[in-house]
């Protein structure tokens, strides 16, 4: 089992920055990919940024150049630095972990990010 707890969401003006954190506990050595998703009401949950166990990162086109995903393996933490925020970034942001052997998805409870114009 893997447990994920997000923090760092809040209200920010357009152009501002926020840093989300995800505390990871449990079978952390089994995680193959860990990432951030976001979801707005009535829409599907979309991938924002991901980092593999080898350190390879991936970003959605909508956040590329503005967001940065990073991990601190020693502290079992995942971060999402969000810069130059726009109102369209408003969503609930979820930390997600994937193990491949066996395939298992884990989700945090989510943290709300609201960007005002």
C-alpha positions in Angstrom: 0.0 0.0 0.0 1.0 3.6 -0.7 -0.4 6.6 1.1 -0.4 10.1 -0.5 -1.2 13.4 1.3 -1.2 16.7 -0.7 -0.8 20.1 0.7 0.0 23.6 -0.5 -3.2 24.6 -2.4 -4.9 27.9 -2.0 -6.1 31.1 -3.7 -3.7 33.1 -5.8 -3.9 35.9 -8.3 -3.1 35.3 -11.9 0.6 35.5 -12.5 1.4 34.2 -9.0 3.0 31.0 -7.9 2.2 28.1 -5.6 4.1 25.0 -4.6 2.2 21.8 -4.0 3.6 19.1 -1.9 2.8 15.4 -1.7 4.0 13.3 1.3 4.4 9.7 0.2 4.4 6.8 2.7 4.1 3.1 2.7 5.7 0.9 0.0 7.5 3.8 -1.7 10.2 1.5 -3.2 7.4 -0.1 -5.3 6.4 3.1 -7.0 7.3 3.3 -10.7 5.7 6.6 -11.7 4.5 9.4 -9.5 2.6 12.4 -10.9 0.1 15.2 -10.5 -3.3 15.2 -12.0 -6.0 17.9 -11.8 -9.7 17.9 -12.2 -12.4 20.6 -12.6 -16.1 19.9 -11.9 -17.8 17.8 -14.6 -14.5 17.0 -16.4 -12.1 14.1 -16.3 -9.0 14.0 -14.3 -6.1 15.1 -16.5 -2.3 14.5 -16.2 -0.4 17.6 -15.3 3.2 16.4 -14.7 4.9 13.1 -14.1 8.3 11.8 -13.0 9.5 8.2 -13.3 11.7 6.3 -10.9 14.6 7.1 -13.3 13.9 10.8 -13.1 12.3 11.3 -16.5 9.7 14.0 -16.5 6.7 14.7 -18.6 4.4 17.7 -18.7 1.1 18.5 -20.3 1.3 21.1 -23.1 -0.8 23.5 -21.1 1.7 23.7 -18.2 5.0 23.2 -20.0 7.4 26.0 -19.2 5.4 27.1 -16.2 5.2 24.1 -13.9 8.1 22.0 -12.6 7.7 18.6 -11.0 10.4 17.3 -8.6 10.9 14.7 -6.0 13.0 14.3 -2.8 13.4 10.6 -2.4 15.2 10.9 0.9 12.2 12.7 2.4 9.6 10.8 0.3 8.2 14.0 -1.0 6.8 15.0 -4.4 6.5 18.7 -5.4 4.8 20.7 -8.1 6.1 24.3 -8.5 3.5 26.3 -10.4 4.6 29.7 -11.8 2.8 32.2 -13.9 -0.6 30.8 -12.9 -3.7 31.5 -15.0 -7.4 31.1 -14.1 -7.5 28.0 -16.3 -5.2 26.3 -13.8 -8.0 26.4 -11.2 -8.7 22.8 -10.2 -8.4 20.2 -7.6 -4.9 18.8 -7.8 -4.2 15.2 -7.0 -1.0 13.3 -6.3 -1.0 9.9 -8.0 1.3 6.9 -7.8 1.5 3.9 -10.0 3.1 0.5 -9.3 3.6 -1.9 -12.2 4.1 -5.1 -10.4 1.2 -5.5 -9.8 -0.5 -2.6 -11.5 -2.0 -0.5 -8.8 -3.1 3.1 -8.7 -3.0 5.2 -5.6 -4.5 8.7 -5.1 -4.3 11.4 -2.6 -7.3 13.3 -1.3 -6.6 16.4 -3.5 -5.9 20.0 -2.8 -7.8 22.9 -4.3 -6.0 25.5 -6.3 -7.9 28.7 -7.3 -6.4 31.3 -9.6 -8.3 34.6 -9.7 -8.1 37.0 -12.7 
